Every structure is written in structure tokens, then in C-alpha cells.
Amino acid sequence: DPKKSRSLWESHRRKSLEEKINISVQISNIKIYTLSKNIIRVAFVQRFKSNKFSDIGLKELVWEKGTDGWKIIKETWKPR
């Protein structure tokens, strides 16, 4: 969420996952796009299911290769 700091996002994410058990994440329709020599975009359909919540959406991750390996620099999700 671009409106939150990383620490606020992490805190919110940890709290939202605390109560969920039997978490299952499935991905399909994986597509990889090369944006530049050191940047790729990966898009896929993500199915998330737990004992209290489920959703399906399109997730996109932008990865950048640095001196210490690949890191996610952007993540988006849209409901499907």
C-alpha cells in the first residue's frame, strides 16, 4: 500500500494472518515480462484460502536484480 510505511504494512499484514489457519495459496497463468536488463514483471492469478477468508485476484510483482540478488520492488493485486 503506497499510503502506508513499510513497518505499518508489515504490522497490519502480520495481524491479519494471525487468526488464519490452514492457509493455501495457489498460483496459475504465470507470465514473465522483461522490462530491462535488471527488472522483470511477473503476473499471475493468485487463489488464497484460509479457515476465515478466501479470494482470487491478479497479482503482479516487479523484481529488480541488485548486487545482493533479486528483490521485489513493487507488488499489486486486483480482485478477479
N, C-alpha and C positions, 0 to 999 in steps of 0.2 A: 504494500500500500504506500504510494508516494507521499501520502499525507502524514504518515507516522515515521518516527525514527526507527532504526533497526531494533533497538532494545525494547521499545513499546510493541513492535510487531512480534518479536520473539516471546515476550511475556504473554501477549494475547494468544498466540499460537499454542504455546505450552498449556495454558489454562483450558483452551478449547479441546485439546486432545486428552487431558487428564481423565475425564469421565468416560471416554470411549474405550471399549474393549472389542476384541475380535475385529481389528481394523484390516480391511482388504483394499488394496489399490491395484487396479488393472489398467494397463495402457494398450492402445491399439492405434492403427493408422499412423505410424510414426513416419514423419517426413523431416529431412535434414536439409537445410539451405546454407550454402557458404556465402557469407556476407563480405568477408575479406580474408586475408591470409590467416588472421588470428581470431576471427569472430565467426561463429555459426549460430543459426537459429534452429531449434528443434521444436516441432509442433506435433501434438498427438492428442487423442481422445483419452481422457482420464475418467475412470469409474472408481469412486470412493464409496466404501460401505463400512459402517460400524454398527454396533448394537443400538445407537441412538440417532444416526444420521446417514444419509446417502445422497450422492449427487453424481451427475455426469456432465462433463464440460470439456471444452477445448483448452488445453494448456500449452503455452509457449514459453520456452526457456531460451534466453540468449546467453551463450557461453563465450568467454574470452580466454585465449591462451596467453599466460604470462610466464615469467621466469620460473615460477613455482608450480606450474601446471594449469589446468583448465578450471575456471570458476564461473558460476552463474552470476551474471551482472544484471539480469532483468528477468522477471517472471510475471506472466499474466495468465488469467483464467477467465473464460467466458462460459456461462451456463449453456447447455445444449438442450 
